[in-house]
Amino acid sequence: MKSLENVVVLDLTRVLAGPYASMMFADFGANVIKIEAPKGGDDSRAFGPFVGKESAYFMSLNRGKRSMTLNLKEAKAKEIFKEMVKKADVVLENYRPGTMEKLGLGYDVLKEINPKIIYTACSGFGHTGPYSSKPAYDVIVQGMGGIMSITGQEGGEPTRVGASVGDVTAGLFAVIGTLTALYTREVTEIGQKVDVAMLDCQVAILENAIARYVTSGVAPQPIGNRHPSITPFEAFKAKDGYIIIAVGNDRLWSDFCNLINRPDLIQDERFVTNPKRTENQKALKAILDTVFPEKAVDEWIAALDNAGIPCGPINTIDRVMNNEQIIARDMIVETDHPTAGKVKMAGVPIKMSETPGTIERPAPLLGQHTEEILSEVLGISSEEVAQLKAQNVL
């Protein structure tokens, strides 16, 4: 058994935020039906890098789903979609607000067809507010949401986070919202609309940046890899790379000073407490910058681990994919795609003892399961599918 195996998701999403959400539903067993435009399908099918003619980007976000084509600009296609909604649990879309309404398929229409439907909309700015109709991409909401203003080296330019956290966090919150609505439906037997905005999600993850501004009245600025209120809590350059240490309390500070043969620092008035160390962070960093180049990263890791001091290397992606802990936790998995062959990607991060998530199938080819789905859900025959294709419906 898988946690969501009885949940049917009609997935109208494309590119990243929405597909990330529907991928998580598929990982936990939901029947995710990816509905794509007949010509081209999901935009990300054309995004590199490629394995042969297949997008590795697309494949990494659409595993476990089945694909069918449906031209929602055609009246017959809308009829088919509405019939599918009657048998679905979730409709997931990440169009610009108003798009589904223009198609005649907005929440107000679909809830009349199926009052139990959970309609999850994931957009740049949400379905309300003065920015609602504006288009958005990851870098735009990273900038507007404030995270770029606190990312980067001290005194440097605002910097985009290397992963698409604008999209990914929206995908995660879309899953949380949808699951919450599904749970509520179990009690009330009533569906609802879940409205998730990328910008809202960026604000939600600012955590201590907001707290710092509220308490000080000063907008936080980029400070590199260090923590704003815990010291030493940052990266240092070792002989052959970078290492991160996180000395989170005074006991660890004492142990750390003894480890690096600098017990004198324990009683140094500048560093005797964490607030003092943070106040004098630059002076402390200057001292530690002379210590860490004495050994290689692996040597430091071994010594710090032995002393119980939180630490880790700054791994490049190739090292991440070969890390023993990552491998032991099945966080690099391999799918066997019908045309691209074996493709590696990130695994399922939520580990469950009784109903674990797994990757059952690779990402689908465009329209690969159209006939299968229409037969299964609506009883449409092969001959009818052929006619619908000829009519530009599929």
Secondary structure, 3 states (H helix, E strand, C coil): CCCCCCCEEEECCCCCHHHHHHHHHHHCCCEEEEEECCCCCCHHHHCCCEECCEEHHHHHHCCCCEEEECCCCCHHHHHHHHHHHCCCCEEEECCCCCHHHHCCCCHHHHHHHCCCCEEEEEECCCCCCCCCCCCCCHHHHHHHCCHHHHCCCCCCCCCCCCCCHHHHHHHHHHHHHHHHHHHHHHHHCCCEEEEEEHHHHHHHCCCHHHHHHHHHCCCCCCCCCCCCCCCCEEEEECCCCEEEEECCCHHHHHHHHHHCCCHHHCCCCCCCCHHHHHHCHHHHHHHHHHHHHHCCHHHHHHHHHHCCCCEEECCCHHHHHCCHHHHHCCCEEEEEECCCEEEEEECCCCCCCCCCCCCCCCCCCCCCCHHHHHHHHHCCCHHHHHHHHHCCCC
